[in-house]
Amino acid sequence: MAFSRSGLRNSGFDRLMCLLALLLAIVCPKLVAEQEPLRLVIPPLEETASPNTIYFPRLLALALSKTEASHGPFTIEHHPRLWTAGRFRAELQRGRTVDVMWAVPDEEWEQHLRKIPFPLTRGLNSHRVLLIREQDRDVYQNIASLQDLRSLRAGQGRHWVDTEVLRANRLPVVTSAHYELLFIMLAGKRFDYFPRGLSEVWDEHEQHGHRGLIVEPKLMLRYPSPIHFFVHKANHELAERIELGLNIAKEDGSLDELFFSVPGFRRGYQELQNPDRLLLDLELPKTGQKSRQK
């Protein structure tokens, strides 16, 4: 997939919003400068967080910085406790502990939280390749369809939307509540493969390749899986500020600069053009379908 900057140009409405933000910065700089900083708390990162994961807090900071002149200063802090994604989502829904999260939306995310309608990884997360044990590499040479893949077990996070997608396509799934544990479980043969987005797999392989894991070279799974920022349902002002800042960053090129500064993202775009991969399309779960995982 070729990357086209022309596809990133903003709409007339977005341009108008950007212009209004700049005019506000000129008209009332003193008033903005005297405001108390907006304090935002976001979930913590894993100790082994890769550049592709650190990208999301950096992108949030970039978006807020683009509106600092018009909306005031800000600070971003990481919550001190490393809870599950489900726990943080519940806290955000209640309007406490954290203020912004990023995730692939499902029905509950969309119903109970406010999504900023700006995809953050430009389709890379909608294309998945497999982390596997190197010793099992030959097994995947015989996989030519989803039916063949159903003979193997995938690993996924317990609360991830991807888990529901795999189950909806009758692919067996083993889950864990903790992301880092999934790599250990794969190496320990608790399941057979770990589907990972093109935006993340290269850094994860670099971190966990010593466990005997490799990126499977033949298969690619595809299903819509955009990542978005989320805020509390009633926090219209923050949602609008983040969306405005993202659009300004897209318009002035600073979003491009940040995105392609991440080696895994650049590598992901290259892999989208790999003609040797067999593309397997997955269907999304029907609306209201629930997981049987307790």
Secondary structure as GFF3:
##gff-version 3
##sequence-region A 1 294
A	DSSP	three_ten_helix	5	8	.	.	.	ID=ss1
A	DSSP	alpha_helix	12	27	.	.	.	ID=ss2
A	DSSP	alpha_helix	29	33	.	.	.	ID=ss3
A	DSSP	beta_strand	38	42	.	.	.	ID=ss4
A	DSSP	alpha_helix	51	66	.	.	.	ID=ss5
A	DSSP	alpha_helix	68	71	.	.	.	ID=ss6
A	DSSP	beta_strand	74	78	.	.	.	ID=ss7
A	DSSP	alpha_helix	85	94	.	.	.	ID=ss8
A	DSSP	beta_strand	101	103	.	.	.	ID=ss9
A	DSSP	alpha_helix	107	112	.	.	.	ID=ss10
A	DSSP	beta_strand	113	115	.	.	.	ID=ss11
A	DSSP	three_ten_helix	124	126	.	.	.	ID=ss12
A	DSSP	beta_strand	127	133	.	.	.	ID=ss13
A	DSSP	three_ten_helix	134	142	.	.	.	ID=ss14
A	DSSP	alpha_helix	146	149	.	.	.	ID=ss15
A	DSSP	beta_strand	154	157	.	.	.	ID=ss16
A	DSSP	alpha_helix	161	168	.	.	.	ID=ss17
A	DSSP	beta_strand	173	176	.	.	.	ID=ss18
A	DSSP	alpha_helix	179	187	.	.	.	ID=ss19
A	DSSP	beta_strand	193	197	.	.	.	ID=ss20
A	DSSP	alpha_helix	201	208	.	.	.	ID=ss21
A	DSSP	three_ten_helix	209	211	.	.	.	ID=ss22
A	DSSP	beta_strand	213	215	.	.	.	ID=ss23
A	DSSP	beta_strand	219	222	.	.	.	ID=ss24
A	DSSP	beta_strand	228	232	.	.	.	ID=ss25
A	DSSP	alpha_helix	236	252	.	.	.	ID=ss26
A	DSSP	alpha_helix	254	259	.	.	.	ID=ss27
A	DSSP	alpha_helix	263	271	.	.	.	ID=ss28
A	DSSP	beta_strand	278	281	.	.	.	ID=ss29
###
